[in-house]
Amino acid sequence: MSFSMTGYGQYLLSYGGYKVQFEVKSVNHRYCEVVFRMPREWSRFEDGLRRMVQRKLARGRIDVFITREFDDSSSRGTVLNKQMVASYLEASGELESSFGMKGNLTISEMLQLPGVFVNSEEMSSLSVFEDQNWESALQEGLALALDELLDMRSREGNHLAADLKSRIMSLQAHHAAMIQLAPAVVTEYRSKLKQRLTEISDAPFDEHKFGMEIAIFADRSNIDEELTRLSSHMAQCEELLTMREPIGRKLDFLIQEMNREVNTIGTKAHHLGLVNLVVEMKAELEKIREQAANLE
């Protein structure tokens, strides 16, 4: 099974009086680059979340967006901010002890001081980051968003693999045509050269020199090794497309090697049919390279 590097996943988690939205996007990248964008107060959880992403994804640029908003359905209206009340009482006692100021705060006066009453959202914000269960809640939400991302990458990867297999089959057809055509190259060259020598010279035909010329041409134009290596590379590509592991870099290497072999055949080719096949194979390899660049 092949995986694309392009995908998207999301999940909405309700926890601690908040709705937490997880969005994960991935695109092509040579390595595995993970970028987080989330509230600053959750930065202490980033290392653990990053390791979680890297365990599931091998390549790609992965952008993780975590946002939160107060859950209105869990609102309970205005509540007493006990921490603020304690601060006012402590400050009152310090004024009395340090400066000899007299007087006591009444309940009525206390209730009129700023910050004594807050709404549920503000109160939740004051205590939300003291809850140690937030890390596990964030990991749970991110894991579910990543599962959706992986599912999309898997579906896209299967489509890419199917397309690549069809293109490799096209390469194999061109390769088979080259194998059939290769022996005819020397035969046609011998016939044309003999005809040409006969036309331009009245001297006796030297069979020995003619044979040496044909032998040199046959050696220079021989593409058996290139065809054998091409066959091996195509078989390896087909095998890679069946694996359940990242194959993008290996596939990219094999494509480079196939390009090199085809270019060599093009250099040696002294036959119009072979030249046309080289052009077709290079065009197909370019399409394969573009598609393979999307695979993990």
Salt bridges, closest charged atoms under 4 A:
GLU33 OE1 - HIS29 NE2 3.01
GLU33 OE2 - ARG61 NH1 3.02
GLU41 OE1 - ARG68 NH2 3.96
GLU46 OE2 - ARG50 NH2 2.35
ASP63 OD1 - ARG37 NH1 3.06
ASP63 OD1 - ARG61 NH2 3.02
ASP147 OD1 - LYS56 NZ 3.15
ASP151 OD2 - ARG155 NH1 2.25
ASP163 OD2 - ARG167 NE 2.99
GLU188 OE1 - HIS271 NE2 3.11
GLU199 OE1 - ARG196 NH1 3.87
GLU225 OE1 - ARG229 NH1 3.78
GLU226 OE2 - ARG229 NH2 3.84
GLU226 OE2 - LYS268 NZ 3.09
GLU245 OE2 - LYS250 NZ 3.24
GLU257 OE2 - ARG260 NH1 2.36
GLU261 OE2 - ARG229 NE 2.77
GLU284 OE2 - ARG167 NH1 2.78
GLU286 OE2 - ARG289 NH2 2.57
GLU296 OE2 - ARG153 NH2 2.89
